[in-house]
Amino acid sequence: MNHLFSYLSGIRVLVVFIVLEIIAIVLFAGNSYYQQSTILKNIHVVWGTVVRPVHSLTQYFSLGAVNRQLAEENNRLRNELEYLRGSVDTTIATVVYDKEHRPVYSYIPAEIIDNSVNKQQNYILLNAGSEQGVKPEMGVITEQGVVGIVTDVSQHYAFVKSILNTEWKFNVRLNSVGDFGPMQWDGINYTKSILSDIPQHSNVVKGDTVVTSGYSRIFPQGIPIGVVDTAVVKRGNFYEIKVNLFIDMRKIQYVSIVNSIYRNELDSLKILER
Amino acid sequence: MNRHFFQLLTLFILLVFFQKFVIDKLSLGTYISLEVYLMFILLLPFKYSTIKSMLWAFALGLTIDLCSFGVLGLHTIPLVGLAYLRPQLLKMVSATNNIESIQAPSIKTLDFRPLLTYITLSAFGFLTILFCLDNFSFHNLSQLFLRILLSTIVTTLFIVVIQYAFIGLRQNKKA
């Protein structure tokens, strides 16, 4: 009789184990990222309210660095302003404005309230949401380069796929040669990323700047991202280039979300093309 | 709902907060991740019911998954597995059977070497599954192995040091 009891209790443990694991595996694999993110969206709101007080406390410790960063940015903007004053009418028209002199991009400021760098798929939580005009698929940038892309938005928060996410690639260009290719993190070092599909015949030099291509209209073109570190030929005739990122993903705090004003129009054109 | 349950619940919340607001802010690099909350499952009493510990593991895993947003189930799958295999692991390392049910595995109830084996094996198994799920592919194998190895060492060391810091301290006070 005792044997029977112990056997039955053993079975019960196994059954609970299997049930719990099945639930976990279904959560893990059973749904696409999109479906899961709609569940997560509501949790982000709750988590955001938990993280916020802690964040506002720890924020004080980095005020010095933020001040310095802002001063540098001010300086750079002032220089740019001076430069543009001298060359108005000629150069800027193609970059920032369209033919009727309307801006092509506008920026929404936001602050990072949660961020990770030690996983393979890293994500960021921002304190701007649909109320501020943030929409999925918008790019996120800072002074030092690309931060990521918005994947989900709730009323006051946005969920961003980080540049340190092995599942996300975006188009970049080598500044001096003009060749472009996809950039994707390899999950190894948070200060480096990989640019691939650059043809072997192009003249890649160490130290060349890598900038955004602007083709997808997620990011404006020409935002500096990093410099070429090493280039090796892999898989036939393409370079695989290791890029030293300008951005330090552990330290960023303030970001700008890129709103491409003609995005919908361009997207509808692309659909027609097919 | 007894006192023990609330003690566990407090520890649960403390560990999740400690992991999220202290450890995760340390930025130890891509190769090292310190998973402190593992301690919760490892240090449940010897004779704690396996079903209950699996339920705790499920709740803990899901909480960590939600807090570190991203993929649901990532931490839950290996934690429930660990809770299921825990009795076998404990049986393996503790040769004697005269252990009271309320006692938890610690430097008081186990010798140093069995305790270290128990924590190392558990951390290794847990982290192996966790990182394989996180990678979800078999390229970058060397990187995967290095991550598992370094994280196992760091996590084990941390849990052992915590044991000495807290339990050692309490014993000194009593003496």
Contacts between the chains, C-beta under 8 A, distances in Angstrom:
chain1	res1	chain2	res2	distance
A	12	B	51	6.8
A	13	B	50	4.7
A	13	B	51	5.8
A	13	B	54	7.7
A	13	B	84	7.3
A	16	B	51	4.9
A	16	B	54	5.8
A	16	B	55	7.7
A	17	B	50	8.0
A	17	B	54	5.9
A	17	B	80	6.8
A	17	B	84	4.5
A	20	B	54	5.7
A	20	B	55	7.5
A	20	B	57	7.9
A	20	B	58	4.9
A	20	B	76	7.9
A	20	B	80	4.8
A	21	B	77	6.4
A	21	B	80	5.5
A	21	B	81	6.9
A	23	B	58	7.6
A	24	B	58	7.1
A	24	B	61	6.9
A	24	B	73	4.4
A	24	B	76	4.0
A	24	B	77	4.6
A	24	B	80	6.2
A	25	B	73	6.4
A	25	B	77	6.2
A	26	B	73	7.6
A	27	B	65	7.9
A	27	B	72	4.1
A	27	B	73	3.8
A	27	B	76	7.1
A	28	B	71	6.2
A	28	B	72	6.5
A	28	B	73	3.1
A	28	B	74	6.3
A	28	B	76	7.7
A	28	B	77	6.2
A	28	B	133	6.9
A	29	B	73	7.6
A	36	B	71	7.4
A	36	B	72	6.1
A	39	B	72	7.5
A	40	B	66	7.6
A	40	B	69	6.0
A	40	B	72	7.6
A	43	B	66	5.3
A	43	B	69	7.6
A	44	B	69	6.8
A	47	B	66	7.0
A	47	B	67	6.6
A	47	B	69	7.2
A	54	B	21	5.7
A	58	B	25	7.6
A	114	B	69	7.7
A	116	B	24	6.8
A	116	B	68	6.5
A	116	B	70	8.0
A	117	B	27	6.1
A	117	B	30	7.6
A	118	B	24	7.5
A	118	B	27	7.0
A	118	B	28	6.6
A	118	B	29	7.0
A	118	B	30	6.1
A	118	B	32	7.7
A	118	B	33	5.4
A	119	B	33	7.9
A	119	B	68	7.5
A	119	B	70	6.8
A	119	B	134	6.2
A	120	B	134	5.0
A	120	B	135	6.0
A	121	B	70	5.6
A	121	B	71	7.0
A	121	B	134	7.3
A	122	B	70	8.0
A	123	B	69	5.5
A	123	B	70	5.5
A	125	B	69	7.0
A	159	B	69	7.1
A	186	B	140	7.3
A	187	B	30	6.9
A	187	B	135	7.7
A	187	B	140	6.5
A	187	B	143	7.0
A	188	B	30	6.0
A	188	B	140	7.6
A	188	B	143	5.9
A	189	B	30	6.3
A	190	B	29	7.7
A	190	B	30	6.2
A	250	B	27	4.8
